[in-house]
Amino acid sequence: MSKQEIVVLTDVALITASVQRGMADEIVKAAQEAGAQGASIHYAHGRGVRERLGIWGLAVEAEKEVINIVVSGDQVDRVFEKMYIAGQMDTPGMGFMWVTPLEKAATFVPPEIVERLAKPKSRRRT
């Protein structure tokens, strides 16, 4: 039996956004345009003060879409900003986003990418 080698990614972060139902596709599209490879979307039901939001008196929908996107450390700020803008997060009641640094992650990485990353930085082509 051959021994499998696990490629562990260490400079990655998880961007999570809880947004109004129907907004996820537009937000994910913006994230992908900013360099994200993909996303996971699932549905959730909010709890808490949802009848009224602050002094504005806006009704906040309880149905939510939760987006999870894993990005490299150098992509975090760019992808986060594009998601914020696409999700209209500067509008009360539109959602909440956060970033979680990941200690390590693993997935399939094509051998040619592994080889390129394993080369010393001075020898890498830009």
A tleap script that builds the chain and sets N, CA, C and O, in Angstrom:
source leaprc.protein.ff14SB
mol = sequence {
  NMET SER LYS GLN GLU ILE VAL VAL LEU THR
  ASP VAL ALA LEU ILE THR ALA SER VAL GLN
  ARG GLY MET ALA ASP GLU ILE VAL LYS ALA
  ALA GLN GLU ALA GLY ALA GLN GLY ALA SER
  ILE HIE TYR ALA HIE GLY ARG GLY VAL ARG
  GLU ARG LEU GLY ILE TRP GLY LEU ALA VAL
  GLU ALA GLU LYS GLU VAL ILE ASN ILE VAL
  VAL SER GLY ASP GLN VAL ASP ARG VAL PHE
  GLU LYS MET TYR ILE ALA GLY GLN MET ASP
  THR PRO GLY MET GLY PHE MET TRP VAL THR
  PRO LEU GLU LYS ALA ALA THR PHE VAL PRO
  PRO GLU ILE VAL GLU ARG LEU ALA LYS PRO
  LYS SER ARG ARG ARG CTHR
}
set mol.1.N position { 0.847 -1.169 0.000 }
set mol.1.CA position { 0.000 0.000 0.000 }
set mol.1.C position { 0.892 1.232 0.000 }
set mol.1.O position { 1.837 1.307 0.786 }
set mol.2.N position { 0.612 2.194 -0.862 }
set mol.2.CA position { 1.432 3.402 -0.944 }
set mol.2.C position { 1.010 4.409 0.125 }
set mol.2.O position { -0.158 4.506 0.503 }
set mol.3.N position { 1.993 5.140 0.587 }
set mol.3.CA position { 1.740 6.148 1.607 }
set mol.3.C position { 1.280 7.435 0.925 }
set mol.3.O position { 1.949 7.932 0.018 }
set mol.4.N position { 0.152 7.969 1.353 }
set mol.4.CA position { -0.357 9.213 0.787 }
set mol.4.C position { 0.321 10.389 1.465 }
set mol.4.O position { 0.571 10.374 2.671 }
set mol.5.N position { 0.610 11.397 0.677 }
set mol.5.CA position { 1.195 12.616 1.223 }
set mol.5.C position { 0.110 13.676 1.294 }
set mol.5.O position { -0.600 13.912 0.317 }
set mol.6.N position { -0.017 14.314 2.450 }
set mol.6.CA position { -1.011 15.367 2.623 }
set mol.6.C position { -0.334 16.706 2.414 }
set mol.6.O position { 0.678 17.010 3.045 }
set mol.7.N position { -0.902 17.505 1.521 }
set mol.7.CA position { -0.420 18.858 1.323 }
set mol.7.C position { -1.201 19.747 2.275 }
set mol.7.O position { -2.414 19.905 2.132 }
set mol.8.N position { -0.507 20.325 3.245 }
set mol.8.CA position { -1.143 21.157 4.252 }
set mol.8.C position { -0.935 22.623 3.896 }
set mol.8.O position { 0.188 23.074 3.670 }
set mol.9.N position { -2.035 23.350 3.850 }
set mol.9.CA position { -1.996 24.785 3.583 }
set mol.9.C position { -2.014 25.502 4.929 }
set mol.9.O position { -2.873 25.230 5.768 }
set mol.10.N position { -1.070 26.417 5.138 }
set mol.10.CA position { -0.983 27.074 6.443 }
set mol.10.C position { -1.261 28.571 6.405 }
set mol.10.O position { -1.586 29.153 7.440 }
set mol.11.N position { -1.145 29.203 5.262 }
set mol.11.CA position { -1.382 30.642 5.170 }
set mol.11.C position { -2.756 30.884 4.556 }
set mol.11.O position { -2.872 31.470 3.479 }
set mol.12.N position { -3.807 30.421 5.262 }
set mol.12.CA position { -5.169 30.535 4.753 }
set mol.12.C position { -6.098 31.082 5.826 }
set mol.12.O position { -5.811 31.009 7.021 }
set mol.13.N position { -7.211 31.628 5.374 }
set mol.13.CA position { -8.216 32.171 6.294 }
set mol.13.C position { -9.600 31.825 5.763 }
set mol.13.O position { -9.783 31.595 4.567 }
set mol.14.N position { -10.559 31.794 6.661 }
set mol.14.CA position { -11.947 31.525 6.322 }
set mol.14.C position { -12.727 32.823 6.434 }
set mol.14.O position { -12.780 33.434 7.502 }
set mol.15.N position { -13.333 33.243 5.331 }
set mol.15.CA position { -14.226 34.402 5.358 }
set mol.15.C position { -15.642 33.863 5.439 }
set mol.15.O position { -16.049 33.048 4.612 }
set mol.16.N position { -16.391 34.314 6.431 }
set mol.16.CA position { -17.775 33.891 6.618 }
set mol.16.C position { -18.665 35.121 6.573 }
set mol.16.O position { -18.350 36.152 7.167 }
set mol.17.N position { -19.765 35.004 5.872 }
set mol.17.CA position { -20.734 36.097 5.798 }
set mol.17.C position { -22.132 35.536 5.991 }
set mol.17.O position { -22.516 34.558 5.349 }
set mol.18.N position { -22.885 36.159 6.875 }
set mol.18.CA position { -24.282 35.823 7.075 }
set mol.18.C position { -25.073 36.974 6.461 }
set mol.18.O position { -25.009 38.108 6.936 }
set mol.19.N position { -25.825 36.664 5.392 }
set mol.19.CA position { -26.467 37.728 4.616 }
set mol.19.C position { -27.947 37.435 4.391 }
set mol.19.O position { -28.418 36.324 4.634 }
set mol.20.N position { -28.665 38.443 3.925 }
set mol.20.CA position { -30.081 38.291 3.609 }
set mol.20.C position { -30.250 37.249 2.507 }
set mol.20.O position { -29.432 37.157 1.592 }
set mol.21.N position { -31.295 36.489 2.607 }
set mol.21.CA position { -31.572 35.444 1.611 }
set mol.21.C position { -31.692 36.067 0.224 }
set mol.21.O position { -32.366 37.080 0.037 }
set mol.22.N position { -31.022 35.439 -0.748 }
set mol.22.CA position { -31.050 35.927 -2.113 }
set mol.22.C position { -29.820 36.740 -2.498 }
set mol.22.O position { -29.648 37.070 -3.672 }
set mol.23.N position { -28.957 37.072 -1.530 }
set mol.23.CA position { -27.780 37.895 -1.796 }
set mol.23.C position { -26.515 37.075 -2.051 }
set mol.23.O position { -25.546 37.610 -2.591 }
set mol.24.N position { -26.496 35.816 -1.684 }
set mol.24.CA position { -25.268 35.018 -1.710 }
set mol.24.C position { -24.649 34.903 -3.097 }
set mol.24.O position { -23.433 35.031 -3.238 }
set mol.25.N position { -25.452 34.667 -4.113 }
set mol.25.CA position { -24.886 34.478 -5.453 }
set mol.25.C position { -24.113 35.700 -5.924 }
set mol.25.O position { -23.027 35.571 -6.490 }
set mol.26.N position { -24.663 36.876 -5.695 }
set mol.26.CA position { -23.990 38.110 -6.100 }
set mol.26.C position { -22.693 38.321 -5.310 }
set mol.26.O position { -21.691 38.770 -5.867 }
set mol.27.N position { -22.716 38.002 -4.030 }
set mol.27.CA position { -21.536 38.167 -3.180 }
set mol.27.C position { -20.440 37.178 -3.590 }
set mol.27.O position { -19.269 37.547 -3.667 }
set mol.28.N position { -20.815 35.935 -3.850 }
set mol.28.CA position { -19.844 34.925 -4.269 }
set mol.28.C position { -19.237 35.295 -5.617 }
set mol.28.O position { -18.039 35.108 -5.825 }
set mol.29.N position { -20.037 35.811 -6.524 }
set mol.29.CA position { -19.525 36.241 -7.826 }
set mol.29.C position { -18.462 37.321 -7.637 }
set mol.29.O position { -17.414 37.272 -8.281 }
set mol.30.N position { -18.715 38.286 -6.769 }
set mol.30.CA position { -17.736 39.350 -6.494 }
set mol.30.C position { -16.471 38.767 -5.874 }
set mol.30.O position { -15.365 39.195 -6.206 }
set mol.31.N position { -16.622 37.795 -4.977 }
set mol.31.CA position { -15.463 37.157 -4.343 }
set mol.31.C position { -14.615 36.422 -5.368 }
set mol.31.O position { -13.386 36.483 -5.322 }
set mol.32.N position { -15.265 35.730 -6.292 }
set mol.32.CA position { -14.528 35.006 -7.330 }
set mol.32.C position { -13.817 35.968 -8.273 }
set mol.32.O position { -12.701 35.686 -8.709 }
set mol.33.N position { -14.434 37.087 -8.591 }
set mol.33.CA position { -13.781 38.093 -9.424 }
set mol.33.C position { -12.555 38.680 -8.725 }
set mol.33.O position { -11.624 39.147 -9.381 }
set mol.34.N position { -12.561 38.652 -7.385 }
set mol.34.CA position { -11.432 39.159 -6.598 }
set mol.34.C position { -10.361 38.094 -6.368 }
set mol.34.O position { -9.321 38.385 -5.777 }
set mol.35.N position { -10.604 36.860 -6.829 }
set mol.35.CA position { -9.587 35.826 -6.719 }
set mol.35.C position { -9.952 34.591 -5.931 }
set mol.35.O position { -9.181 33.631 -5.920 }
set mol.36.N position { -11.098 34.575 -5.268 }
set mol.36.CA position { -11.514 33.384 -4.532 }
set mol.36.C position { -11.809 32.257 -5.513 }
set mol.36.O position { -12.304 32.503 -6.613 }
set mol.37.N position { -11.509 31.026 -5.122 }
set mol.37.CA position { -11.690 29.880 -6.008 }
set mol.37.C position { -13.108 29.325 -5.978 }
set mol.37.O position { -13.568 28.757 -6.969 }
set mol.38.N position { -13.789 29.478 -4.883 }
set mol.38.CA position { -15.132 28.924 -4.764 }
set mol.38.C position { -15.712 29.252 -3.411 }
set mol.38.O position { -15.080 29.929 -2.600 }
set mol.39.N position { -16.909 28.774 -3.171 }
set mol.39.CA position { -17.585 29.088 -1.915 }
set mol.39.C position { -18.549 27.969 -1.546 }
set mol.39.O position { -18.965 27.170 -2.385 }
set mol.40.N position { -18.881 27.941 -0.291 }
set mol.40.CA position { -19.907 27.041 0.212 }
set mol.40.C position { -21.026 27.922 0.761 }
set mol.40.O position { -20.774 28.851 1.528 }
set mol.41.N position { -22.253 27.624 0.366 }
set mol.41.CA position { -23.400 28.414 0.811 }
set mol.41.C position { -24.395 27.473 1.480 }
set mol.41.O position { -24.704 26.404 0.955 }
set mol.42.N position { -24.888 27.878 2.634 }
set mol.42.CA position { -25.967 27.117 3.249 }
set mol.42.C position { -26.981 28.086 3.848 }
set mol.42.O position { -26.697 29.269 4.039 }
set mol.43.N position { -28.146 27.570 4.133 }
set mol.43.CA position { -29.231 28.400 4.642 }
set mol.43.C position { -29.297 28.307 6.152 }
set mol.43.O position { -28.994 27.272 6.745 }
set mol.44.N position { -29.699 29.405 6.759 }
set mol.44.CA position { -29.817 29.456 8.214 }
set mol.44.C position { -31.039 30.283 8.576 }
set mol.44.O position { -31.594 31.006 7.748 }
set mol.45.N position { -31.433 30.162 9.807 }
set mol.45.CA position { -32.561 30.924 10.334 }
set mol.45.C position { -32.042 31.737 11.504 }
set mol.45.O position { -31.553 31.173 12.483 }
set mol.46.N position { -32.142 33.057 11.415 }
set mol.46.CA position { -31.628 33.938 12.460 }
set mol.46.C position { -32.506 33.955 13.700 }
set mol.46.O position { -33.703 33.679 13.636 }
set mol.47.N position { -31.900 34.280 14.813 }
set mol.47.CA position { -32.599 34.414 16.095 }
set mol.47.C position { -32.140 35.689 16.761 }
set mol.47.O position { -31.051 36.186 16.472 }
set mol.48.N position { -32.949 36.219 17.642 }
set mol.48.CA position { -32.568 37.413 18.386 }
set mol.48.C position { -33.494 38.562 18.049 }
set mol.48.O position { -34.665 38.362 17.726 }
set mol.49.N position { -32.960 39.753 18.129 }
set mol.49.CA position { -33.753 40.950 17.882 }
set mol.49.C position { -33.870 41.116 16.372 }
set mol.49.O position { -33.057 41.794 15.743 }
set mol.50.N position { -34.883 40.494 15.808 }
set mol.50.CA position { -35.040 40.564 14.364 }
set mol.50.C position { -36.285 41.329 13.944 }
set mol.50.O position { -36.436 41.676 12.772 }
set mol.51.N position { -37.172 41.592 14.884 }
set mol.51.CA position { -38.401 42.295 14.535 }
set mol.51.C position { -38.110 43.741 14.141 }
set mol.51.O position { -38.680 44.260 13.181 }
set mol.52.N position { -37.231 44.375 14.883 }
set mol.52.CA position { -36.878 45.767 14.621 }
set mol.52.C position { -35.372 45.919 14.771 }
set mol.52.O position { -34.763 45.284 15.632 }
set mol.53.N position { -34.780 46.747 13.948 }
set mol.53.CA position { -33.348 46.975 14.015 }
set mol.53.C position { -33.103 48.421 14.397 }
set mol.53.O position { -33.269 49.330 13.584 }
set mol.54.N position { -32.706 48.621 15.646 }
set mol.54.CA position { -32.301 49.946 16.102 }
set mol.54.C position { -33.361 51.009 15.901 }
set mol.54.O position { -34.556 50.718 15.859 }
set mol.55.N position { -32.906 52.241 15.777 }
set mol.55.CA position { -33.813 53.377 15.674 }
set mol.55.C position { -34.432 53.512 14.283 }
set mol.55.O position { -35.381 54.273 14.097 }
set mol.56.N position { -33.898 52.778 13.313 }
set mol.56.CA position { -34.424 52.866 11.952 }
set mol.56.C position { -35.752 52.142 11.813 }
set mol.56.O position { -36.535 52.456 10.917 }
set mol.57.N position { -36.016 51.187 12.676 }
set mol.57.CA position { -37.272 50.458 12.630 }
set mol.57.C position { -37.439 49.586 11.389 }
set mol.57.O position { -38.559 49.377 10.924 }
set mol.58.N position { -36.340 49.079 10.855 }
set mol.58.CA position { -36.396 48.226 9.676 }
set mol.58.C position { -36.703 46.792 10.067 }
set mol.58.O position { -36.195 46.285 11.067 }
set mol.59.N position { -37.528 46.152 9.277 }
set mol.59.CA position { -37.776 44.726 9.508 }
set mol.59.C position { -36.597 43.939 8.953 }
set mol.59.O position { -36.163 44.184 7.827 }
set mol.60.N position { -36.079 43.003 9.728 }
set mol.60.CA position { -34.949 42.195 9.307 }
set mol.60.C position { -35.436 40.765 9.111 }
set mol.60.O position { -36.007 40.162 10.020 }
set mol.61.N position { -35.207 40.234 7.921 }
set mol.61.CA position { -35.640 38.873 7.611 }
set mol.61.C position { -34.880 37.853 8.461 }
set mol.61.O position { -33.680 38.002 8.691 }
set mol.62.N position { -35.574 36.835 8.917 }
set mol.62.CA position { -34.947 35.787 9.721 }
set mol.62.C position { -34.218 34.774 8.850 }
set mol.62.O position { -33.281 34.123 9.313 }
set mol.63.N position { -34.634 34.633 7.595 }
set mol.63.CA position { -34.004 33.691 6.677 }
set mol.63.C position { -32.667 34.266 6.218 }
set mol.63.O position { -32.601 35.406 5.757 }
set mol.64.N position { -31.606 33.477 6.346 }
set mol.64.CA position { -30.263 33.932 6.005 }
set mol.64.C position { -29.580 32.932 5.076 }
set mol.64.O position { -29.949 31.759 5.004 }
set mol.65.N position { -28.579 33.434 4.374 }
set mol.65.CA position { -27.656 32.591 3.635 }
set mol.65.C position { -26.298 32.806 4.280 }
set mol.65.O position { -25.901 33.940 4.545 }
set mol.66.N position { -25.593 31.723 4.530 }
set mol.66.CA position { -24.265 31.806 5.141 }
set mol.66.C position { -23.255 31.349 4.090 }
set mol.66.O position { -23.364 30.261 3.526 }
set mol.67.N position { -22.273 32.214 3.848 }
set mol.67.CA position { -21.246 31.960 2.831 }
set mol.67.C position { -19.928 31.672 3.550 }
set mol.67.O position { -19.537 32.410 4.455 }
set mol.68.N position { -19.253 30.609 3.149 }
set mol.68.CA position { -17.913 30.286 3.654 }
set mol.68.C position { -16.957 30.233 2.473 }
set mol.68.O position { -17.202 29.530 1.492 }
set mol.69.N position { -15.870 30.980 2.576 }
set mol.69.CA position { -14.862 30.994 1.523 }
set mol.69.C position { -13.486 30.906 2.172 }
set mol.69.O position { -13.164 31.696 3.060 }
set mol.70.N position { -12.673 29.946 1.731 }
set mol.70.CA position { -11.298 29.813 2.199 }
set mol.70.C position { -10.403 30.485 1.162 }
set mol.70.O position { -10.462 30.168 -0.026 }
set mol.71.N position { -9.572 31.419 1.630 }
set mol.71.CA position { -8.660 32.148 0.741 }
set mol.71.C position { -7.264 32.157 1.338 }
set mol.71.O position { -7.079 31.937 2.535 }
set mol.72.N position { -6.288 32.416 0.482 }
set mol.72.CA position { -4.917 32.528 0.973 }
set mol.72.C position { -4.761 33.834 1.741 }
set mol.72.O position { -5.545 34.768 1.572 }
set mol.73.N position { -3.749 33.883 2.578 }
set mol.73.CA position { -3.512 35.055 3.412 }
set mol.73.C position { -3.379 36.343 2.629 }
set mol.73.O position { -3.806 37.399 3.098 }
set mol.74.N position { -2.791 36.274 1.435 }
set mol.74.CA position { -2.619 37.502 0.660 }
set mol.74.C position { -3.882 37.930 -0.073 }
set mol.74.O position { -3.908 39.021 -0.642 }
set mol.75.N position { -4.921 37.119 -0.080 }
set mol.75.CA position { -6.183 37.460 -0.733 }
set mol.75.C position { -7.247 37.975 0.231 }
set mol.75.O position { -8.256 38.531 -0.203 }
set mol.76.N position { -7.035 37.798 1.517 }
set mol.76.CA position { -8.083 38.058 2.500 }
set mol.76.C position { -8.672 39.463 2.375 }
set mol.76.O position { -9.885 39.609 2.230 }
set mol.77.N position { -7.842 40.485 2.429 }
set mol.77.CA position { -8.351 41.854 2.426 }
set mol.77.C position { -9.104 42.191 1.144 }
set mol.77.O position { -10.169 42.808 1.193 }
set mol.78.N position { -8.562 41.793 0.004 }
set mol.78.CA position { -9.184 42.091 -1.295 }
set mol.78.C position { -10.546 41.413 -1.414 }
set mol.78.O position { -11.527 42.057 -1.787 }
set mol.79.N position { -10.617 40.114 -1.099 }
set mol.79.CA position { -11.872 39.370 -1.213 }
set mol.79.C position { -12.887 39.885 -0.201 }
set mol.79.O position { -14.060 40.056 -0.532 }
set mol.80.N position { -12.449 40.133 1.028 }
set mol.80.CA position { -13.335 40.636 2.079 }
set mol.80.C position { -13.986 41.952 1.646 }
set mol.80.O position { -15.193 42.137 1.794 }
set mol.81.N position { -13.170 42.859 1.110 }
set mol.81.CA position { -13.681 44.167 0.685 }
set mol.81.C position { -14.712 44.027 -0.432 }
set mol.81.O position { -15.760 44.671 -0.391 }
set mol.82.N position { -14.423 43.194 -1.428 }
set mol.82.CA position { -15.356 43.003 -2.546 }
set mol.82.C position { -16.665 42.378 -2.073 }
set mol.82.O position { -17.738 42.736 -2.560 }
set mol.83.N position { -16.578 41.442 -1.122 }
set mol.83.CA position { -17.793 40.831 -0.578 }
set mol.83.C position { -18.610 41.862 0.190 }
set mol.83.O position { -19.836 41.891 0.081 }
set mol.84.N position { -17.946 42.694 0.953 }
set mol.84.CA position { -18.613 43.740 1.742 }
set mol.84.C position { -19.394 44.681 0.830 }
set mol.84.O position { -20.550 45.010 1.096 }
set mol.85.N position { -18.744 45.106 -0.246 }
set mol.85.CA position { -19.382 46.034 -1.180 }
set mol.85.C position { -20.552 45.363 -1.896 }
set mol.85.O position { -21.636 45.940 -1.985 }
set mol.86.N position { -20.339 44.137 -2.411 }
set mol.86.CA position { -21.394 43.427 -3.137 }
set mol.86.C position { -22.586 43.122 -2.243 }
set mol.86.O position { -23.726 43.117 -2.707 }
set mol.87.N position { -22.330 42.869 -0.962 }
set mol.87.CA position { -23.403 42.550 -0.020 }
set mol.87.C position { -24.066 43.752 0.595 }
set mol.87.O position { -24.977 43.619 1.412 }
set mol.88.N position { -23.606 44.942 0.201 }
set mol.88.CA position { -24.163 46.191 0.735 }
set mol.88.C position { -24.155 46.191 2.263 }
set mol.88.O position { -25.125 46.588 2.908 }
set mol.89.N position { -23.028 45.734 2.826 }
set mol.89.CA position { -22.913 45.601 4.274 }
set mol.89.C position { -22.916 46.944 5.006 }
set mol.89.O position { -23.030 46.983 6.231 }
set mol.90.N position { -22.792 48.042 4.260 }
set mol.90.CA position { -22.854 49.361 4.898 }
set mol.90.C position { -24.299 49.815 5.114 }
set mol.90.O position { -24.543 50.929 5.577 }
set mol.91.N position { -25.254 48.942 4.776 }
set mol.91.CA position { -26.672 49.214 4.982 }
set mol.91.C position { -27.150 48.425 6.191 }
set mol.91.O position { -26.895 47.223 6.272 }
set mol.92.N position { -27.836 49.065 7.134 }
set mol.92.CA position { -28.311 48.350 8.325 }
set mol.92.C position { -29.163 47.129 7.969 }
set mol.92.O position { -30.042 47.195 7.110 }
set mol.93.N position { -28.882 46.019 8.645 }
set mol.93.CA position { -29.665 44.806 8.487 }
set mol.93.C position { -29.286 43.924 7.310 }
set mol.93.O position { -29.942 42.908 7.082 }
set mol.94.N position { -28.246 44.277 6.549 }
set mol.94.CA position { -27.894 43.488 5.372 }
set mol.94.C position { -27.051 42.264 5.699 }
set mol.94.O position { -27.030 41.310 4.921 }
set mol.95.N position { -26.361 42.271 6.827 }
set mol.95.CA position { -25.588 41.086 7.169 }
set mol.95.C position { -24.396 41.386 8.041 }
set mol.95.O position { -24.206 42.507 8.512 }
set mol.96.N position { -23.593 40.354 8.247 }
set mol.96.CA position { -22.426 40.429 9.123 }
set mol.96.C position { -21.353 39.533 8.532 }
set mol.96.O position { -21.642 38.423 8.085 }
set mol.97.N position { -20.104 40.015 8.531 }
set mol.97.CA position { -18.983 39.243 7.982 }
set mol.97.C position { -17.859 39.169 9.001 }
set mol.97.O position { -17.699 40.057 9.839 }
set mol.98.N position { -17.074 38.080 8.913 }
set mol.98.CA position { -15.899 37.970 9.763 }
set mol.98.C position { -14.861 37.066 9.114 }
set mol.98.O position { -15.172 36.280 8.218 }
set mol.99.N position { -13.629 37.189 9.580 }
set mol.99.CA position { -12.514 36.381 9.082 }
set mol.99.C position { -11.966 35.556 10.234 }
set mol.99.O position { -11.765 36.066 11.336 }
set mol.100.N position { -11.727 34.281 9.974 }
set mol.100.CA position { -11.144 33.380 10.958 }
set mol.100.C position { -9.837 32.828 10.397 }
set mol.100.O position { -9.846 32.143 9.374 }
set mol.101.N position { -8.705 33.122 11.057 }
set mol.101.CA position { -7.450 32.518 10.588 }
set mol.101.C position { -7.505 31.001 10.809 }
set mol.101.O position { -7.973 30.536 11.848 }
set mol.102.N position { -7.030 30.247 9.836 }
set mol.102.CA position { -7.023 28.789 9.948 }
set mol.102.C position { -5.611 28.305 10.231 }
set mol.102.O position { -4.660 28.723 9.571 }
set mol.103.N position { -5.481 27.430 11.207 }
set mol.103.CA position { -4.167 26.890 11.537 }
set mol.103.C position { -3.617 26.063 10.383 }
set mol.103.O position { -2.450 26.185 10.011 }
set mol.104.N position { -4.484 25.219 9.825 }
set mol.104.CA position { -4.082 24.452 8.658 }
set mol.104.C position { -5.323 23.956 7.943 }
set mol.104.O position { -6.392 23.805 8.533 }
set mol.105.N position { -5.149 23.706 6.652 }
set mol.105.CA position { -6.231 23.188 5.819 }
set mol.105.C position { -5.616 22.229 4.817 }
set mol.105.O position { -4.417 22.296 4.547 }
set mol.106.N position { -6.424 21.340 4.267 }
set mol.106.CA position { -5.908 20.384 3.290 }
set mol.106.C position { -6.967 20.132 2.231 }
set mol.106.O position { -8.162 20.066 2.517 }
set mol.107.N position { -6.501 19.997 1.016 }
set mol.107.CA position { -7.328 19.641 -0.126 }
set mol.107.C position { -6.404 19.151 -1.227 }
set mol.107.O position { -5.185 19.152 -1.052 }
set mol.108.N position { -6.948 18.741 -2.338 }
set mol.108.CA position { -6.111 18.334 -3.456 }
set mol.108.C position { -5.432 19.565 -4.038 }
set mol.108.O position { -6.080 20.570 -4.332 }
set mol.109.N position { -4.122 19.469 -4.198 }
set mol.109.CA position { -3.339 20.506 -4.865 }
set mol.109.C position { -2.603 19.806 -5.998 }
set mol.109.O position { -1.867 18.850 -5.754 }
set mol.110.N position { -2.788 20.267 -7.240 }
set mol.110.CA position { -2.124 19.603 -8.368 }
set mol.110.C position { -0.611 19.549 -8.170 }
set mol.110.O position { -0.022 20.501 -7.659 }
set mol.111.N position { 0.028 18.442 -8.572 }
set mol.111.CA position { 1.472 18.271 -8.365 }
set mol.111.C position { 2.316 19.423 -8.918 }
set mol.111.O position { 3.317 19.799 -8.309 }
set mol.112.N position { 1.923 19.984 -10.060 }
set mol.112.CA position { 2.716 21.075 -10.634 }
set mol.112.C position { 2.685 22.328 -9.749 }
set mol.112.O position { 3.647 23.095 -9.724 }
set mol.113.N position { 1.602 22.527 -9.039 }
set mol.113.CA position { 1.516 23.663 -8.110 }
set mol.113.C position { 2.395 23.392 -6.888 }
set mol.113.O position { 3.104 24.283 -6.421 }
set mol.114.N position { 2.347 22.176 -6.378 }
set mol.114.CA position { 3.177 21.801 -5.226 }
set mol.114.C position { 4.651 21.996 -5.568 }
set mol.114.O position { 5.409 22.553 -4.774 }
set mol.115.N position { 5.054 21.536 -6.756 }
set mol.115.CA position { 6.452 21.691 -7.173 }
set mol.115.C position { 6.845 23.160 -7.285 }
set mol.115.O position { 7.932 23.554 -6.862 }
set mol.116.N position { 5.959 23.963 -7.853 }
set mol.116.CA position { 6.258 25.389 -8.006 }
set mol.116.C position { 6.407 26.068 -6.640 }
set mol.116.O position { 7.293 26.901 -6.449 }
set mol.117.N position { 5.543 25.709 -5.702 }
set mol.117.CA position { 5.602 26.312 -4.374 }
set mol.117.C position { 6.793 25.818 -3.563 }
set mol.117.O position { 7.267 26.514 -2.666 }
set mol.118.N position { 7.273 24.630 -3.873 }
set mol.118.CA position { 8.396 24.056 -3.132 }
set mol.118.C position { 9.734 24.657 -3.539 }
set mol.118.O position { 10.709 24.558 -2.794 }
set mol.119.N position { 9.793 25.279 -4.715 }
set mol.119.CA position { 11.048 25.894 -5.170 }
set mol.119.C position { 11.374 27.099 -4.299 }
set mol.119.O position { 10.474 27.800 -3.836 }
set mol.120.N position { 12.662 27.336 -4.079 }
set mol.120.CA position { 13.049 28.547 -3.330 }
set mol.120.C position { 12.548 29.787 -4.026 }
set mol.120.O position { 12.502 29.833 -5.255 }
set mol.121.N position { 12.167 30.805 -3.250 }
set mol.121.CA position { 11.577 32.032 -3.806 }
set mol.121.C position { 12.477 32.688 -4.839 }
set mol.121.O position { 11.979 33.239 -5.821 }
set mol.122.N position { 13.783 32.644 -4.642 }
set mol.122.CA position { 14.681 33.307 -5.574 }
set mol.122.C position { 14.662 32.651 -6.950 }
set mol.122.O position { 15.037 33.289 -7.934 }
set mol.123.N position { 14.238 31.402 -7.043 }
set mol.123.CA position { 14.234 30.682 -8.317 }
set mol.123.C position { 12.865 30.668 -8.973 }
set mol.123.O position { 12.743 30.260 -10.128 }
set mol.124.N position { 11.810 31.114 -8.247 }
set mol.124.CA position { 10.484 31.117 -8.817 }
set mol.124.C position { 10.370 32.165 -9.907 }
set mol.124.O position { 10.934 33.256 -9.818 }
set mol.125.N position { 9.615 31.798 -10.948 }
set mol.125.CA position { 9.323 32.780 -11.988 }
set mol.125.C position { 8.092 33.550 -11.591 }
set mol.125.O position { 7.160 32.985 -11.018 }
set mol.126.N position { 8.073 34.840 -11.888 }
set mol.126.CA position { 6.907 35.645 -11.541 }
set mol.126.C position { 5.989 35.835 -12.710 }
set mol.126.O position { 4.957 36.493 -12.583 }
savepdb mol mol.pdb
quit
